[in-house]
């Protein structure tokens, strides 16, 4: 009986939240861009070197790790490239999921005041990490030039690697951030989990030091499959084979779907909780 | 999000004269309050297994049915904790009703705690765009009203300085200017505004009156009963989540005052 144009909201007409959220996110894409911009711009706002820190950070970490561990892992050829190709992927994951978590907790005060799609903080956190990942490719190239490692043509596979890891990180970030809404301790606990997870993943050490009997467990680590997507094209200089891509693809899709549904199934509660 | 769409008048002959902008049908909002605070996952797991996760239910809104018409200035009164803010949250889509149904027709502009999304390190200009985006506007929407926002907030010389250098008055002025930059079909005001000095307050008031003349629907929650009585077309009185009375401002406020004393 009302013929009013414009935005009509009817709480009774709700299609599955997992799907309506996608539509809302599309409507708010400008906010998404603004949040990513804000996070990039403000992170180093008061520092002299500004955004250059995005490159200097992994470069510094890499230099230290390379100095410390190159004696230990003498067998690894061009170790700096090995470590940096793993580190950019790992940093993307840990930064993105962490920011997704703190983003929702920060956004909580906004969620209680105005309507915004709830996934926007998770998605923008991963978006920010993605920009940082792209910027950190610059020091990787510098190190490859400096150590006279030829840059293989197979790096053209990287967009696929990045897409897979993005899907996995977004799914996991949404999952962990909805846990953190209910249990604030999760935020602290996750730092320890990340720390342990990094050492369980061959970021700084070569895969071949893992004892035979642990290999089957080790292969269950999804980040292992993810890191391979970066290391094989950058470090080994070949395109990953189907059997190598498959676990990464399954993890990425599975985690994305699981995280998205898990998060959106609780969206109506966040305004009560955060 | 576009908001240019002016409300189209009902054209069919048997269309009602009054057009509903907000419709609440038997709306209840229930908060579940844990009887004890459970802060850790471990604690939750243990208690969950022991079936000791207790919740106390609290009805912030209890079976409220209400229609707010187009072009109306509608006030809500009630004691603290009567459910006024919860009602605004349900209407502005922040909370989904536990029971019942809510329908709103048109773009809603919430005027709650101005400048809540501002980032201190960003400039006034950057914050205008960020805040506009939080309210659901696009870049083009904001480009169109940007100059108007700056001049209304009287911040021309400072618009490119970081917002942390702003005084609280400047902050609130910019917040108000952004929140009211576009014509809202439904404007939600929590507490009568006390933004900046008297001159600016008058500007805010004028802008709200302008919206009203253009046919906006305005929803106000306040404790300033005399001012509400002057401004509103109708008033609702909420008490412990229940709708006590809806009607003419004088009548409702008198009843509310009597109940209080």
Interface residues (C-beta under 8 A of the other chain):
Chain A: X1 X2 X3 X4 X5 X6 X7 X8 X9 X10 X11 X12 X27 X28 X30 X31 X33 X34 X35 X38 X41 X42 X45 X46 X109 X110 X111 X112 X113 X114 X115 X116 X179 X182 X183 X184 X185 X186 X189 X268 X271 X272
Chain B: X1 X3 X5 X6 X7 X8 X10 X11 X12 X15 X16 X19 X20 X21 X31 X32 X39 X40 X41 X44 X89 X92 X93 X94 X95 X96 X97 X101 X102 X103 X104 X105 X106 X107 X108 X110 X112 X113 X116 X117 X119 X121 X122 X126 X129 X130 X133 X134 X135 X136 X137 X138 X139 X185
